[in-house]
Amino acid sequence: MKLLCVIDHFGSGGAQRQLVELACGMAARGHAVQAFVYFPQFNFFRAKLDAHAVAVHGVHKGRGFSPRVLWALARLMRRECFDAVVSFLDRPNTYTELAHLLAGNSTTLLVSERSSHLHDRRRVLAWAKRLLHARAHAVVANNHTHAMWLRRHHWLSQKVHCIYNGVDLDAFNPSPNVPPTPEALRLLAVGRVGPEKNVLCLIDALAEHHRRHGWLPQLSWVGRRDDSAEGLAYGRSVDAALQQHPAVAAAWQWLGERSDVPALLASHHALVHASFYEGLPNVVCEAMAAGRPVLLSAVCDHPRLVPPGERGFLFDPHDSLSLLAAIESLDAQSLRAWTGMALATRSYAERELGTSTMVAHYEALIAQLRRGDSAAARTADGR
């Protein structure tokens, strides 16, 4: 099969990582894979594509909507006559659907929404973008919550599928890592420092933990600062909150962008992820692959991933005391209970979250769509 993968860039983002995993996984299965981006200067994941001989077409985009990007993508689709095109994220989906229309060929088209409808800032614009899904043969969500929302609120019911993210299971050492004492607990958080990641709630929870217990777990945060106007303002609020709580600041370490997440998970005991909404976070999949208990906000698909007390603990992201209770529950685990959670997270990752599983689902869905067997295609996500 000749496949084109489309996204904005190959910088250090969750959707970018997943598209690279899909492209390389399909190439490893013997398919001829190419990629198209319009910010080629961001190349955090580019080396892996080069290692799998995935040809990358890059067009530099300026501000706003770019006819140049649209025409370049349409010409590529017309010239190469791909069997299938897969795009990730809203804006790349829009360019791909319009280019598919201009190219005028019968290429099978899959577009993927990678987050939640809660991310929609302008509802009218979001509805307008989803009207373009009429060009797509399938709309893939990476979580059941958003897939069900799309089926309920749009005319896309017969096109919507859910395929979970994939993680390279072999990259992680799943040996349980239990803190020798509660006071030795090391927590890892991974994500862009922006409002939706709910950093302030975590600071408040840790501050209350210190007031109640007189000690704090160590917290390492991996991720870049959001450089949007909203993100910069939020970053200043985070810095001010840490200044107000010097004990939390002393226990808090900013690590910035890192490519060694497997090693970081190995050196920490658990993951904490407090976002207000999510698609399916890569880092949660990675933490499970590493056999780490996870403390998760009770939003979107998180309750599916973490039945309370089985692979970690859930909390209300709007309530810092709820997050504190989750940390305290983790503190209180016996060696046997902690080891059981660690084994349960790895077992779940092996069943549901391997890269090979994700790639196989996409491969099967594309094959079924190309055969025109829409009824069979709907079984690809377990419906």
VEXMARLUM-204204 format. One record per residue (C-alpha): residue number from 1; residue in three letters; x, y, z negated. Coordinates in steps of 0.5 Angstrom, whole numbers, plus 2048, in hexadecimal, padded with zeros to 3 digits. Layout:
BEGIN
NUM|ALA|X|Y|Z
...
***
This chain:
BEGIN
1|MET|800|800|800
2|LYS|802|807|802
3|LEU|801|80C|7FC
4|LEU|801|813|7FA
5|CYS|802|816|7F3
6|VAL|800|81D|7F2
7|ILE|801|822|7EC
8|ASP|803|829|7EA
9|HIS|80B|827|7E8
10|PHE|80F|822|7E5
11|GLY|810|826|7DE
12|SER|810|823|7D7
13|GLY|808|822|7D7
14|GLY|804|81C|7D5
15|ALA|800|81C|7DC
16|GLN|807|81D|7E0
17|ARG|80A|817|7DC
18|GLN|804|812|7DE
19|LEU|804|814|7E5
20|VAL|80B|812|7E5
21|GLU|80A|80C|7E2
22|LEU|804|80A|7E7
23|ALA|809|80C|7ED
24|CYS|80F|808|7EA
25|GLY|80A|802|7E8
26|MET|807|802|7EF
27|ALA|80E|802|7F2
28|ALA|810|7FD|7EE
29|ARG|80A|7F9|7F1
30|GLY|80D|7FA|7F8
31|HIS|808|7FF|7FA
32|ALA|80B|805|7FE
33|VAL|80A|80B|7F9
34|GLN|80B|813|7FB
35|ALA|80A|819|7F6
36|PHE|808|820|7F7
37|VAL|809|826|7F2
38|TYR|808|82D|7F3
39|PHE|80D|82F|7ED
40|PRO|813|82B|7EF
41|GLN|818|82F|7EB
42|PHE|815|82B|7E5
43|ASN|818|824|7E5
44|PHE|818|821|7DE
45|PHE|816|81B|7E1
46|ARG|819|81B|7E8
47|ALA|81F|816|7E6
48|LYS|81A|810|7E5
49|LEU|817|812|7EC
50|ASP|81D|812|7EF
51|ALA|81F|80B|7EC
52|HIS|819|808|7EF
53|ALA|81A|80B|7F6
54|VAL|814|80F|7F6
55|ALA|814|815|7FB
56|VAL|812|81C|7F8
57|HIS|80F|821|7FC
58|GLY|810|828|7F9
59|VAL|80D|82F|7FB
60|HIS|80E|835|7F7
61|LYS|807|838|7F4
62|GLY|807|83F|7F3
63|ARG|801|842|7EE
64|GLY|7FA|841|7EF
65|PHE|7F7|83C|7F4
66|SER|7FC|83A|7FA
67|PRO|7FA|839|801
68|ARG|801|837|802
69|VAL|801|831|7FD
70|LEU|7FA|82F|800
71|TRP|7FC|82F|807
72|ALA|803|82B|806
73|LEU|7FF|826|802
74|ALA|7FA|825|807
75|ARG|7FF|825|80D
76|LEU|803|81F|809
77|MET|7FC|81B|808
78|ARG|7FB|81C|80F
79|ARG|802|81A|811
80|GLU|803|814|80D
81|CYS|7FC|811|80D
82|PHE|7FD|80F|806
83|ASP|7F8|809|804
84|ALA|7F7|80C|7FD
85|VAL|7F8|813|7FA
86|VAL|7F8|814|7F2
87|SER|7F8|81A|7EF
88|PHE|7F8|81C|7E7
89|LEU|7F6|823|7E4
90|ASP|7F1|828|7E6
91|ARG|7F5|82D|7EB
92|PRO|7F8|827|7EE
93|ASN|7F1|824|7EF
94|THR|7EF|82A|7F2
95|TYR|7F4|82A|7F7
96|THR|7F4|823|7F9
97|GLU|7ED|823|7FA
98|LEU|7ED|829|7FF
99|ALA|7F3|826|802
100|HIS|7EF|81F|803
101|LEU|7EA|823|806
102|LEU|7EE|827|80B
103|ALA|7F2|821|80D
104|GLY|7EC|81E|80F
105|ASN|7EE|816|80E
106|SER|7EB|810|80A
107|THR|7F1|810|805
108|THR|7EE|80D|7FF
109|LEU|7EE|813|7F9
110|LEU|7EE|812|7F2
111|VAL|7EF|818|7ED
112|SER|7F0|818|7E6
113|GLU|7EE|81D|7E0
114|ARG|7F3|81C|7DB
115|SER|7F0|81F|7D5
116|SER|7E9|821|7D2
117|HIS|7E3|825|7D4
118|LEU|7E4|829|7CE
119|HIS|7EA|82C|7D1
120|ASP|7E6|82F|7D6
121|ARG|7E7|837|7D5
122|ARG|7E2|839|7DB
123|ARG|7DC|835|7DB
124|VAL|7DA|837|7E2
125|LEU|7E1|837|7E5
126|ALA|7E1|830|7E2
127|TRP|7DB|82E|7E5
128|ALA|7DD|831|7EC
129|LYS|7E3|82D|7EC
130|ARG|7E0|826|7EA
131|LEU|7DB|827|7F1
132|LEU|7E1|826|7F5
133|HIS|7E1|81F|7F2
134|ALA|7DC|81E|7F7
135|ARG|7E3|81C|7FC
136|ALA|7E6|817|7F7
137|HIS|7E4|810|7F7
138|ALA|7E5|80F|7F0
139|VAL|7E6|814|7EA
140|VAL|7EB|811|7E4
141|ALA|7EB|813|7DD
142|ASN|7F0|811|7D8
143|ASN|7EB|810|7D2
144|HIS|7E4|80D|7D2
145|THR|7E2|813|7CE
146|HIS|7E3|818|7D4
147|ALA|7E1|813|7D9
148|MET|7DA|812|7D5
149|TRP|7D9|819|7D5
150|LEU|7DA|81A|7DD
151|ARG|7D5|814|7DE
152|ARG|7D0|818|7DA
153|HIS|7D1|81F|7DC
154|HIS|7D2|81E|7E4
155|TRP|7D0|81B|7EA
156|LEU|7D7|817|7EA
157|SER|7D4|811|7E6
158|GLN|7D6|80C|7EB
159|LYS|7DD|80E|7EC
160|VAL|7DF|80F|7E5
161|HIS|7E4|80A|7E2
162|CYS|7E9|80A|7DC
163|ILE|7F0|808|7DC
164|TYR|7F4|808|7D6
165|ASN|7FB|80B|7D6
166|GLY|801|806|7D7
167|VAL|807|806|7D3
168|ASP|80E|802|7D4
169|LEU|80D|7FD|7CE
170|ASP|814|7FB|7CF
171|ALA|817|802|7CD
172|PHE|815|801|7C6
173|ASN|817|7FD|7C0
174|PRO|811|7FB|7BD
175|SER|814|7F9|7B6
176|PRO|810|7FC|7B0
177|ASN|814|802|7AD
178|VAL|811|802|7A6
179|PRO|813|808|7A1
180|PRO|817|806|79B
181|THR|813|80A|797
182|PRO|80D|80F|798
183|GLU|811|815|798
184|ALA|816|812|79D
185|LEU|810|813|7A2
186|ARG|812|816|7A9
187|LEU|80D|818|7AE
188|LEU|80D|81A|7B5
189|ALA|809|81E|7B9
190|VAL|809|81F|7C1
191|GLY|806|824|7C5
192|ARG|806|82B|7C8
193|VAL|806|831|7C2
194|GLY|7FF|834|7C4
195|PRO|7F8|835|7C1
196|GLU|7F5|82E|7C3
197|LYS|7FB|82A|7C0
198|ASN|7F8|82D|7B9
199|VAL|7FF|82E|7B6
200|LEU|7FC|833|7B1
201|CYS|7F8|82D|7AE
202|LEU|7FE|829|7AD
203|ILE|802|82F|7A9
204|ASP|7FC|830|7A5
205|ALA|7FB|828|7A3
206|LEU|803|828|7A2
207|ALA|802|82E|79D
208|GLU|7FD|82B|799
209|HIS|800|824|799
210|HIS|806|828|796
211|ARG|801|82C|791
212|ARG|7FE|825|78E
213|HIS|804|820|78E
214|GLY|80B|825|78E
215|TRP|80E|822|794
216|LEU|80D|822|79B
217|PRO|80E|81C|7A1
218|GLN|813|81F|7A6
219|LEU|810|821|7AD
220|SER|813|821|7B3
221|TRP|810|825|7B9
222|VAL|812|823|7C0
223|GLY|80F|828|7C6
224|ARG|810|82F|7C9
225|ARG|80D|835|7C7
226|ASP|807|837|7CC
227|ASP|809|83D|7CF
228|SER|802|840|7D1
229|ALA|7FF|846|7CE
230|GLU|7FB|842|7CA
231|GLY|800|83D|7C8
232|LEU|805|842|7C6
233|ALA|800|845|7C1
234|TYR|7FF|83E|7BE
235|GLY|806|83D|7BE
236|ARG|807|844|7BA
237|SER|801|841|7B5
238|VAL|805|83B|7B4
239|ASP|80B|83E|7B2
240|ALA|808|843|7AD
241|ALA|804|83D|7AA
242|LEU|80B|839|7A9
243|GLN|80E|840|7A6
244|GLN|808|840|7A1
245|HIS|80A|839|79F
246|PRO|811|838|79E
247|ALA|811|831|79C
248|VAL|80D|82F|7A2
249|ALA|812|833|7A6
250|ALA|818|82F|7A3
251|ALA|815|828|7A4
252|TRP|813|82A|7AB
253|GLN|818|829|7B1
254|TRP|817|82C|7B8
255|LEU|81A|827|7BD
256|GLY|818|82B|7C4
257|GLU|817|827|7CA
258|ARG|81B|820|7CA
259|SER|81B|81A|7CE
260|ASP|81D|815|7C9
261|VAL|816|814|7C6
262|PRO|817|80C|7C5
263|ALA|81D|80E|7C0
264|LEU|819|813|7BD
265|LEU|814|80E|7BB
266|ALA|819|809|7B9
267|SER|81C|80E|7B4
268|HIS|815|810|7B1
269|HIS|80F|80C|7AD
270|ALA|809|80F|7B1
271|LEU|806|814|7B6
272|VAL|801|819|7B4
273|HIS|7FD|81C|7B9
274|ALA|7F8|822|7B8
275|SER|7F5|824|7BE
276|PHE|7EE|827|7BF
277|TYR|7ED|823|7C5
278|GLU|7F1|81E|7CA
279|GLY|7F1|81A|7D0
280|LEU|7F5|814|7CE
281|PRO|7FC|817|7CB
282|ASN|802|813|7CD
283|VAL|805|814|7C7
284|VAL|800|810|7C3
285|CYS|801|80A|7C8
286|GLU|808|80B|7C7
287|ALA|808|80B|7BF
288|MET|803|804|7C0
289|ALA|808|801|7C4
290|ALA|80E|803|7BF
291|GLY|809|800|7BA
292|ARG|808|806|7B6
293|PRO|802|808|7B2
294|VAL|7FE|80E|7B5
295|LEU|7FB|813|7B1
296|LEU|7F6|816|7B6
297|SER|7F0|81B|7B7
298|ALA|7E9|818|7B8
299|VAL|7E8|81A|7BF
300|CYS|7E7|818|7C6
301|ASP|7EA|810|7C6
302|HIS|7EE|811|7C0
303|PRO|7E8|80D|7BC
304|ARG|7E9|807|7C1
305|LEU|7F1|807|7C0
306|VAL|7F1|807|7B9
307|PRO|7EB|804|7B5
308|PRO|7EC|807|7AE
309|GLY|7F2|803|7AA
310|GLU|7F3|7FE|7AF
311|ARG|7F8|802|7B4
312|GLY|7F9|808|7B0
313|PHE|7F4|80E|7AD
314|LEU|7EF|813|7B0
315|PHE|7ED|81A|7AE
316|ASP|7E9|820|7AF
317|PRO|7EE|825|7B3
318|HIS|7E9|82B|7B0
319|ASP|7EB|829|7A9
320|SER|7F2|829|7A6
321|LEU|7F0|825|7A0
322|SER|7ED|81F|7A5
323|LEU|7F4|81F|7A8
324|LEU|7F7|81F|7A1
325|ALA|7F3|819|79F
326|ALA|7F6|815|7A5
327|ILE|7FD|817|7A3
328|GLU|7FB|815|79C
329|SER|7F8|80E|79E
330|LEU|7FF|80D|7A2
331|ASP|803|80F|79C
332|ALA|7FF|809|798
333|GLN|800|803|79D
334|SER|803|7FD|79A
335|LEU|809|7FA|79E
336|ARG|804|7F5|7A0
337|ALA|7FF|7F9|7A2
338|TRP|804|7FE|7A6
339|THR|807|7F8|7AA
340|GLY|800|7F6|7AC
341|MET|7FF|7FC|7AF
342|ALA|805|7FD|7B2
343|LEU|804|7F6|7B5
344|ALA|7FD|7F8|7B7
345|THR|7FF|7FE|7BB
346|ARG|804|7FA|7BF
347|SER|7FF|7F5|7C0
348|TYR|7FA|7FA|7C3
349|ALA|7FF|7FD|7C7
350|GLU|801|7F6|7CA
351|ARG|7FA|7F5|7CC
352|GLU|7F7|7FB|7CF
353|LEU|7FD|800|7D0
354|GLY|803|7FD|7D4
355|THR|805|801|7DA
356|SER|804|7FB|7DE
357|THR|7FD|7FA|7DC
358|MET|7FB|801|7DE
359|VAL|7FF|800|7E5
360|ALA|7FB|7FA|7E6
361|HIS|7F4|7FE|7E5
362|TYR|7F6|803|7EA
363|GLU|7F8|7FE|7EF
364|ALA|7F2|7FA|7EE
365|LEU|7ED|800|7EE
366|ILE|7F1|803|7F5
367|ALA|7F0|7FC|7F8
368|GLN|7E9|7FB|7F6
369|LEU|7E7|802|7F9
370|ARG|7EB|801|7FF
371|ARG|7E7|7FB|800
372|GLY|7E1|7FF|7FF
373|ASP|7DE|7FA|7F9
374|SER|7DC|800|7F5
375|ALA|7D8|7FB|7F0
376|ALA|7DE|7F7|7EF
377|ALA|7E2|7FE|7EE
378|ARG|7DE|7FF|7E8
379|THR|7E1|7F9|7E5
380|ALA|7E8|7FC|7E5
381|ASP|7E6|800|7DE
382|GLY|7E3|7FA|7DB
383|ARG|7DB|7FD|7DC
***
